Amino acid sequence: MLSNIKNIGNLTGCAVFGFIFLFYALREPFKHLKQFCYQFKLSKFFWQLFKTGFCAFLIYGVVITCVIIFFAFYPSEKNATVVVLGAQVKSWGPSSILQKRIDAAYAYLIENPESLCIASGGQGKDEPISEGLSIFQALTLRNNIEKSRILIEDLSTNTRENIKFSMGIIDEINANKNLAIVSDSFHQARARLIARKLGIDSKIGAVNAKTNPLYYPTFLVREWFALPAEVLFRS
C-alpha cells in the first residue's frame, strides 16, 4: 500500500486523516487536556480557537466529499471515448490501482463495442515502461481488446496532461468527443474540473475503478486540498 502513496499530496492526506482519527480515538486524553487549558485564559482561548477551526475543517471536508461523490456517479454516454488515467507501473506490471482502472476500462469497452480508448500516462523514473503502454498491453494482450481500439498517450506526467494530450489525439483522429474518464471515484470530480478548464465542452462521464477501501481515507483527504487548489490556483 505504501508504495502507492509516496508523494507529498498523498502523505498529507495520510497525516490529516491520522490526526482526525487520533483526535476521536483519544477522546479521554483530549478531555483532560481541555480541562487543563480551561484553567488559564490564554490557553482556553487557543483551545477554543483550535476547536472552532477543527470543526470548520470537518464541515468543509463533508462538503467537498459530497461534491466528489456527486461527480463520481455522473453517468457516461454510450460508446464515448474512454480515457484511462494512468497510475504507477511496477517492475512486474500495473500497480493495484492501475490494474483496477484497466479492469473498469475493459468492462466499459465490452459493453460499448464502438468505443475507442486512450491509454494515458507517461513513464516515471521508477517505472519500467510508460503507463499508457502498460494499459495498452493489459487490454490487448491479456484481455483481448482489439489493438485498433486502443491508442497510446505516453507523454503526460499528471492528470491535466493526461486529459489535454488525450484530447489532442481525439481531435487528431476525429473520434467521439464525449468522454468516459476511467479513474478512481475520489479522482473523478477533479478530472472533470480539469477537462472543463481545458475547454472541453462535450459530455463527460465517470467510469469508476474498484478502489481498495484502505486507500479511501488517504486519497479522499488529499482531494480535500487538491480540488480547491485546482479551482483557485491553476488556470
C-alpha positions as CSV (number, residue, x, y, z in Angstrom):
1,M,0.0,0.0,0.0
2,L,2.7,2.5,1.0
3,S,4.3,2.3,-2.4
4,N,1.2,3.9,-3.9
5,I,1.1,6.9,-1.6
6,K,4.7,8.2,-1.5
7,N,4.2,11.7,-2.7
8,I,3.5,15.0,-0.8
9,G,-0.2,15.1,-1.6
10,N,-0.9,11.6,-0.5
11,L,1.3,11.8,2.6
12,T,-0.5,15.0,3.6
13,G,-3.8,13.1,3.3
14,C,-2.4,10.3,5.5
15,A,-1.2,12.9,8.1
16,V,-4.6,14.7,8.2
17,F,-6.6,11.5,8.4
18,G,-4.3,10.2,11.1
19,F,-4.8,13.3,13.2
20,I,-8.6,13.2,12.8
21,F,-8.5,9.5,13.8
22,L,-6.4,10.2,16.9
23,F,-8.5,13.1,17.9
24,Y,-11.6,10.9,18.1
25,A,-9.8,7.7,19.3
26,L,-8.1,9.5,22.2
27,R,-11.1,11.5,23.4
28,E,-10.3,10.9,27.1
29,P,-6.8,12.4,27.0
30,F,-8.1,15.3,24.9
31,K,-10.8,15.8,27.6
32,H,-8.2,16.1,30.3
33,L,-6.1,18.5,28.1
34,K,-9.2,20.6,27.7
35,Q,-9.8,20.7,31.5
36,F,-6.2,21.8,31.9
37,C,-6.4,24.5,29.2
38,Y,-9.6,25.9,30.7
39,Q,-7.7,26.8,33.9
40,F,-6.0,29.7,32.1
41,K,-7.5,32.4,29.9
42,L,-4.8,32.3,27.2
43,S,-4.8,28.5,26.9
44,K,-8.6,28.5,27.0
45,F,-8.7,31.0,24.1
46,F,-6.3,28.9,22.0
47,W,-8.2,25.7,22.8
48,Q,-11.5,27.3,21.6
49,L,-9.8,28.6,18.5
50,F,-8.4,25.1,17.8
51,K,-11.8,23.5,18.4
52,T,-13.6,26.1,16.1
53,G,-11.0,25.6,13.3
54,F,-11.1,21.8,13.6
55,C,-14.9,21.7,13.4
56,A,-14.9,24.1,10.4
57,F,-12.4,21.9,8.7
58,L,-14.6,18.8,9.2
59,I,-17.6,20.6,7.8
60,Y,-15.5,21.8,4.8
61,G,-14.4,18.1,4.3
62,V,-18.0,16.9,4.3
63,V,-19.0,19.5,1.7
64,I,-16.1,18.6,-0.6
65,T,-16.8,14.9,-0.1
66,C,-20.4,15.4,-1.2
67,V,-19.1,17.2,-4.4
68,I,-16.7,14.3,-5.0
69,I,-19.5,11.7,-4.6
70,F,-21.8,13.6,-6.9
71,F,-19.4,13.6,-9.8
72,A,-18.2,10.1,-9.2
73,F,-21.7,8.9,-10.1
74,Y,-22.1,11.1,-13.2
75,P,-23.0,8.7,-15.9
76,S,-21.1,8.2,-19.2
77,E,-22.7,8.3,-22.6
78,K,-22.9,5.1,-24.7
79,N,-19.9,4.5,-26.8
80,A,-18.0,7.5,-25.5
81,T,-14.3,7.7,-26.0
82,V,-12.6,6.1,-23.0
83,V,-9.7,8.0,-21.4
84,V,-7.9,5.8,-18.8
85,L,-5.9,7.9,-16.4
86,G,-2.6,6.3,-15.7
87,A,-1.2,5.3,-12.3
88,Q,2.1,3.7,-11.2
89,V,3.6,0.8,-13.1
90,K,5.7,-1.7,-11.1
91,S,8.5,-3.9,-12.3
92,W,6.0,-6.8,-12.5
93,G,3.2,-4.8,-14.2
94,P,0.4,-2.4,-13.3
95,S,0.1,-1.4,-9.7
96,S,-3.1,-2.5,-7.9
97,I,-4.7,1.0,-8.5
98,L,-3.8,0.9,-12.2
99,Q,-5.0,-2.7,-12.6
100,K,-8.4,-1.8,-11.2
101,R,-8.6,1.1,-13.7
102,I,-7.7,-1.3,-16.5
103,D,-10.5,-3.7,-15.3
104,A,-13.0,-0.8,-15.3
105,A,-12.0,0.2,-18.8
106,Y,-12.3,-3.3,-20.1
107,A,-15.8,-3.7,-18.8
108,Y,-16.9,-0.4,-20.4
109,L,-15.2,-1.3,-23.7
110,I,-17.0,-4.7,-23.8
111,E,-20.4,-3.0,-23.1
112,N,-19.7,-0.3,-25.7
113,P,-18.2,-2.0,-28.7
114,E,-18.0,1.2,-30.8
115,S,-15.8,3.0,-28.2
116,L,-12.2,3.8,-28.7
117,C,-9.8,4.1,-25.8
118,I,-6.9,6.4,-25.0
119,A,-4.4,4.7,-22.7
120,S,-2.8,7.7,-21.0
121,G,0.3,8.1,-18.9
122,G,4.0,8.7,-19.4
123,Q,6.9,6.9,-17.9
124,G,8.2,7.9,-14.5
125,K,11.8,7.5,-13.4
126,D,10.9,4.4,-11.4
127,E,8.7,2.8,-14.0
128,P,9.9,0.1,-16.5
129,I,7.5,1.3,-19.2
130,S,5.1,4.1,-19.7
131,E,1.7,3.9,-18.0
132,G,0.0,4.2,-21.4
133,L,1.9,1.3,-22.8
134,S,1.1,-0.8,-19.7
135,I,-2.6,-0.1,-20.1
136,F,-2.4,-0.9,-23.8
137,Q,-0.7,-4.2,-23.2
138,A,-3.1,-5.3,-20.4
139,L,-6.2,-4.5,-22.5
140,T,-4.9,-6.1,-25.8
141,L,-2.7,-8.9,-24.7
142,R,-4.4,-10.1,-21.6
143,N,-8.0,-9.0,-22.2
144,N,-8.1,-9.4,-26.0
145,I,-9.5,-6.0,-26.8
146,E,-8.7,-5.2,-30.5
147,K,-5.5,-3.2,-30.8
148,S,-7.2,-0.9,-33.3
149,R,-9.5,0.4,-30.5
150,I,-6.6,1.4,-28.1
151,L,-4.4,4.5,-28.7
152,I,-1.4,5.2,-26.5
153,E,-0.7,8.6,-25.0
154,D,2.7,8.3,-23.2
155,L,3.9,11.8,-22.6
156,S,1.8,13.0,-19.7
157,T,3.0,13.4,-16.2
158,N,-0.2,14.5,-14.4
159,T,-3.9,14.5,-14.7
160,R,-4.1,17.8,-16.6
161,E,-1.6,16.4,-19.2
162,N,-3.5,13.1,-19.3
163,I,-6.6,14.8,-20.4
164,K,-5.0,17.5,-22.5
165,F,-2.8,15.2,-24.5
166,S,-5.6,12.6,-24.8
167,M,-7.9,15.2,-26.2
168,G,-5.3,16.1,-28.7
169,I,-5.3,12.5,-30.0
170,I,-9.1,12.5,-30.1
171,D,-9.2,15.7,-32.1
172,E,-6.5,14.4,-34.5
173,I,-8.4,11.2,-35.4
174,N,-11.8,12.9,-35.1
175,A,-13.1,10.4,-32.5
176,N,-16.2,10.8,-30.4
177,K,-15.6,13.8,-28.2
178,N,-17.9,12.6,-25.4
179,L,-15.6,11.2,-22.7
180,A,-15.8,8.3,-20.3
181,I,-13.0,9.0,-17.8
182,V,-11.7,5.9,-16.1
183,S,-10.2,6.6,-12.7
184,D,-10.9,6.1,-9.0
185,S,-14.1,7.6,-7.7
186,F,-12.3,10.1,-5.5
187,H,-10.5,11.4,-8.5
188,Q,-13.4,12.0,-10.9
189,A,-14.5,15.5,-9.7
190,R,-11.0,16.9,-10.2
191,A,-10.6,15.2,-13.5
192,R,-13.9,16.6,-14.7
193,L,-13.0,20.1,-13.5
194,I,-9.7,20.0,-15.3
195,A,-11.4,18.9,-18.5
196,R,-13.8,21.8,-18.3
197,K,-11.0,24.2,-17.6
198,L,-9.2,22.9,-20.7
199,G,-12.2,24.0,-22.7
200,I,-13.8,20.5,-23.3
201,D,-17.5,21.2,-23.6
202,S,-18.6,17.7,-24.7
203,K,-20.4,15.3,-22.3
204,I,-18.1,13.8,-19.6
205,G,-19.0,10.8,-17.6
206,A,-17.3,8.7,-14.9
207,V,-16.2,5.1,-15.1
208,N,-15.0,4.2,-11.6
209,A,-12.4,1.6,-10.7
210,K,-13.0,-0.6,-7.7
211,T,-10.7,1.1,-5.2
212,N,-9.3,-0.7,-2.3
213,P,-11.2,0.6,0.7
214,L,-7.9,1.1,2.6
215,Y,-6.9,3.8,0.2
216,Y,-10.0,6.0,0.6
217,P,-9.1,7.9,3.8
218,T,-5.7,8.9,2.4
219,F,-6.8,9.8,-1.2
220,L,-10.1,11.4,-0.2
221,V,-8.5,13.7,2.3
222,R,-5.9,14.6,-0.4
223,E,-8.7,15.6,-2.7
224,W,-10.0,18.0,0.1
225,F,-6.9,20.1,-0.7
226,A,-6.3,19.2,-4.4
227,L,-9.8,20.1,-5.7
228,P,-9.9,23.6,-4.2
229,A,-6.3,24.2,-5.3
230,E,-7.3,23.3,-8.8
231,V,-10.2,25.8,-8.7
232,L,-8.2,28.7,-7.1
233,F,-4.6,28.4,-8.2
234,R,-4.5,26.7,-11.6
235,S,-5.5,28.4,-14.8
